[in-house]
């Protein structure tokens, strides 16, 4: 009888271990609970954003928080808080990367990282996909072990000239769509996008405006053609109705005679 009992206990133990393994696997990694990096930013302007990290020990009891950015003239401010929400400490780092140890024995329950820096110059203009730079990349690194990216945040940089060109191109594309498509306008728009990609923004705006004008003329021509067809159709219909009435009256008069 000890055999079946031991077998039963072994099965129960295995089932329990499977449940525990499954539970640990679903805990999840360190979470970035809040973040407010800008979606768009002007080249050369100073920008700032704060990232709030919770669930610090979902993976390891001790690890290193690393931050990376493509901002220039960067300062990182790292604040730590305990479970009660009281501030424990604050550290400051200069440069495009930093690293700070996180340890459960310190009682740290939350970390707030603030990155402040200057939006970098655009080295390669592309209309689609739009230019982007890494505002912040937060990485969890186990001491002497593996690393995993927690979150990567990107921002679209622009200048007054590039935004003006981008808006002109978008307006031209909308005009072409509204016109139901126009081959000539679409070719001109393609040239405008090429000019944008080569940072020739004045030419891009001019070509985009030409494309929008061509699309507008095509739409007006199409509308005039439709109006003419409607008028001609109405005239034909009226003519048919008049003909029917005259024919009916003629037949009626003839039948009376």
C-alpha positions as CSV (number, residue, x, y, z in Angstrom):
1,X,0.0,0.0,0.0
2,X,2.9,2.3,0.4
3,X,3.6,2.1,-3.3
4,X,0.3,3.7,-4.5
5,X,0.4,6.2,-1.7
6,X,3.9,7.3,-2.5
7,X,2.9,7.5,-6.2
8,X,0.0,9.6,-5.3
9,X,2.1,11.9,-3.2
10,X,4.7,12.2,-6.0
11,X,2.0,13.1,-8.5
12,X,0.6,15.8,-6.1
13,X,4.1,17.2,-5.6
14,X,4.7,17.3,-9.4
15,X,1.4,19.1,-9.9
16,X,2.2,21.6,-7.2
17,X,5.6,22.3,-8.7
18,X,4.0,22.8,-12.1
19,X,1.6,25.3,-10.6
20,X,4.4,27.2,-8.9
21,X,6.5,27.3,-12.1
22,X,3.5,28.5,-14.0
23,X,2.8,31.2,-11.5
24,X,6.4,32.4,-11.5
25,X,6.4,32.5,-15.2
26,X,3.3,34.8,-15.3
27,X,4.6,37.3,-12.8
28,X,6.0,39.5,-15.6
29,X,9.1,41.7,-15.9
30,X,9.7,45.1,-14.4
31,X,7.0,47.5,-15.5
32,X,7.3,51.1,-16.7
33,X,4.1,52.3,-15.1
34,X,4.3,55.9,-16.4
35,X,6.2,57.7,-19.1
36,X,5.7,61.1,-20.8
37,X,8.3,61.5,-23.6
38,X,7.2,63.9,-26.4
39,X,5.9,62.4,-29.7
40,X,7.4,65.3,-31.7
41,X,10.2,67.7,-30.8
42,X,12.1,70.6,-32.5
43,X,15.7,70.0,-33.3
44,X,17.9,71.9,-30.8
45,X,15.2,72.4,-28.2
46,X,15.6,71.1,-24.6
47,X,13.2,68.3,-23.7
48,X,12.5,66.3,-20.6
49,X,10.5,63.2,-19.6
50,X,10.1,61.0,-16.6
51,X,9.7,57.3,-16.4
52,X,8.3,55.5,-13.4
53,X,9.3,51.9,-12.8
54,X,7.4,49.4,-10.5
55,X,7.5,45.7,-9.9
56,X,11.3,46.0,-9.5
57,X,11.9,42.4,-8.4
58,X,9.7,40.5,-10.8
59,X,12.8,39.0,-12.4
60,X,15.8,39.4,-10.0
61,X,16.4,40.5,-6.4
62,X,19.4,42.5,-7.5
63,X,20.1,44.0,-10.9
64,X,21.3,47.1,-12.7
65,X,19.0,49.7,-14.4
66,X,20.6,51.1,-17.5
67,X,19.4,54.0,-19.6
68,X,20.4,55.0,-23.1
69,X,19.5,58.0,-25.3
70,X,20.3,59.8,-28.5
71,X,19.6,63.2,-26.8
72,X,22.7,65.4,-26.5
73,X,23.8,67.3,-23.4
74,X,22.0,64.8,-21.3
75,X,21.4,64.7,-17.6
76,X,19.7,61.7,-15.9
77,X,18.1,62.0,-12.5
78,X,17.3,58.8,-10.7
79,X,15.1,58.9,-7.6
80,X,14.3,55.9,-5.5
81,X,11.3,55.4,-3.2
82,X,10.3,52.8,-0.6
83,X,7.0,50.9,-0.2
84,X,5.5,53.8,1.7
85,X,6.2,56.2,-1.1
86,X,9.0,58.0,0.9
87,X,12.0,59.2,-1.1
88,X,15.1,57.2,-0.3
89,X,17.7,58.9,-2.5
90,X,18.6,60.7,-5.6
91,X,21.5,60.3,-8.1
92,X,22.5,62.3,-11.1
93,X,24.4,61.2,-14.2
94,X,25.7,63.0,-17.3
95,X,26.0,61.5,-20.7
96,X,24.0,59.4,-23.1
97,X,24.0,56.3,-20.8
98,X,23.9,55.5,-17.1
99,X,23.7,52.5,-14.8
100,X,22.4,52.2,-11.3
101,X,22.2,49.2,-9.0
102,X,18.7,48.1,-7.8
103,X,18.7,45.7,-4.8
104,X,15.7,44.4,-2.8
105,X,17.8,44.6,0.4
106,X,17.7,48.4,0.1
107,X,14.0,48.4,0.4
108,X,13.5,50.3,-2.9
109,X,10.0,49.8,-4.3
110,X,9.9,52.3,-7.1
111,X,12.3,54.2,-9.3
112,X,11.7,57.4,-11.2
113,X,14.1,58.3,-14.0
114,X,14.1,61.7,-15.5
115,X,16.0,62.4,-18.8
116,X,16.7,66.0,-19.8
117,X,18.6,66.9,-23.0
118,X,18.7,68.5,-26.4
119,X,17.0,67.1,-29.5
120,X,19.7,65.9,-31.9
121,X,20.2,67.1,-35.4
122,X,18.6,65.0,-38.2
123,X,21.3,63.3,-40.2
124,X,19.0,61.4,-42.6
125,X,15.6,62.8,-43.7
126,X,12.9,60.3,-44.6
127,X,9.3,61.2,-45.3
128,X,8.1,57.7,-44.8
129,X,8.8,56.3,-42.3
130,X,9.2,59.5,-40.5
131,X,12.5,60.3,-38.8
132,X,12.9,59.1,-35.2
133,X,15.5,59.1,-32.5
134,X,15.7,57.1,-29.3
135,X,14.5,59.4,-26.5
136,X,15.1,56.7,-23.9
137,X,15.9,53.0,-23.8
138,X,15.6,51.4,-20.3
139,X,17.4,48.1,-19.8
140,X,17.4,45.5,-17.0
141,X,20.8,43.8,-16.6
142,X,21.5,41.0,-14.2
143,X,24.9,41.3,-12.6
144,X,27.2,39.2,-14.7
145,X,24.3,37.9,-16.7
146,X,21.8,38.7,-19.4
147,X,20.0,41.9,-20.3
148,X,16.5,42.6,-21.5
149,X,15.0,45.9,-22.7
150,X,12.2,47.1,-20.6
151,X,10.9,49.8,-22.9
152,X,12.2,51.9,-25.8
153,X,10.7,55.4,-26.5
154,X,11.2,57.2,-29.7
155,X,10.5,60.8,-30.8
156,X,10.0,62.4,-34.2
157,X,12.5,65.3,-34.6
158,X,11.7,68.2,-37.0
159,X,12.7,71.7,-38.0
160,X,10.4,74.5,-39.1
161,X,11.4,73.8,-42.8
162,X,10.9,70.0,-42.6
163,X,7.5,70.3,-40.9
164,X,6.3,72.8,-43.5
165,X,7.4,70.5,-46.3
166,X,5.8,67.5,-44.5
167,X,2.5,69.4,-44.1
168,X,2.5,70.4,-47.7
169,X,3.1,66.9,-48.9
170,X,0.3,65.6,-46.6
171,X,-2.1,68.2,-47.9
172,X,-1.3,67.3,-51.5
173,X,-1.9,63.6,-50.8
174,X,-5.2,64.4,-49.3
175,X,-6.2,66.5,-52.3
176,X,-5.2,63.6,-54.6
177,X,-7.3,61.2,-52.5
178,X,-10.3,63.6,-52.6
179,X,-10.0,63.8,-56.4
180,X,-10.2,60.0,-56.6
181,X,-6.6,59.8,-57.7
182,X,-4.6,61.6,-60.5
183,X,-1.6,60.2,-62.2
184,X,0.1,63.5,-63.0
185,X,-0.4,64.9,-59.5
186,X,0.8,61.6,-58.0
187,X,4.0,61.8,-60.0
188,X,4.6,65.4,-58.9
189,X,4.0,64.4,-55.3
190,X,6.5,61.6,-55.7
191,X,9.1,64.2,-56.8
192,X,8.2,66.3,-53.7
193,X,8.8,63.4,-51.4
194,X,12.2,62.7,-53.1
195,X,13.1,66.4,-52.6
196,X,12.1,66.1,-48.9
197,X,14.3,63.0,-48.5
198,X,17.2,65.1,-49.9
199,X,16.5,67.9,-47.4
200,X,15.5,70.2,-50.3
201,X,12.5,71.5,-48.4
202,X,11.7,74.6,-50.5
203,X,11.5,72.5,-53.6
204,X,9.5,69.9,-51.8
205,X,6.9,72.5,-50.8
206,X,6.8,73.9,-54.3
207,X,6.3,70.5,-55.9
208,X,3.7,69.5,-53.3
209,X,1.7,72.7,-54.0
210,X,1.9,71.9,-57.7
211,X,0.6,68.4,-57.0
212,X,-2.2,69.8,-54.9
213,X,-3.2,72.3,-57.6
214,X,-3.2,69.6,-60.2
215,X,-5.4,67.4,-58.1
216,X,-7.7,70.3,-57.4
217,X,-8.0,71.1,-61.2
218,X,-8.6,67.4,-61.9
219,X,-11.3,67.3,-59.3
220,X,-13.0,70.5,-60.6
221,X,-12.8,69.1,-64.2
222,X,-14.4,65.8,-63.0
223,X,-17.1,67.7,-61.2
224,X,-17.8,69.9,-64.3
225,X,-18.0,66.7,-66.4
226,X,-20.4,65.2,-64.0
227,X,-22.5,68.3,-63.9
228,X,-22.6,68.4,-67.7
229,X,-23.7,64.8,-67.8
230,X,-26.4,65.5,-65.3
231,X,-27.7,68.5,-67.3
232,X,-27.6,66.5,-70.6
233,X,-29.4,63.6,-68.9
234,X,-32.0,66.0,-67.5
235,X,-32.5,67.6,-71.0
236,X,-32.9,64.1,-72.6
237,X,-35.3,63.1,-69.8
238,X,-37.4,66.2,-70.2
239,X,-37.4,65.7,-74.0
240,X,-38.6,62.2,-73.6
241,X,-41.3,63.3,-71.2
242,X,-42.4,66.0,-73.6
243,X,-42.4,63.5,-76.5
244,X,-44.5,61.1,-74.5
245,X,-47.0,63.8,-73.6
246,X,-47.3,65.0,-77.2
247,X,-47.7,61.5,-78.4
248,X,-50.3,60.7,-75.8
249,X,-52.2,63.9,-76.7
250,X,-52.0,63.2,-80.4
251,X,-53.3,59.7,-80.0
252,X,-56.1,61.0,-77.8
253,X,-57.2,63.6,-80.3
254,X,-57.0,61.1,-83.1
255,X,-59.2,58.7,-81.2
256,X,-61.9,61.3,-80.7
257,X,-62.1,62.0,-84.3
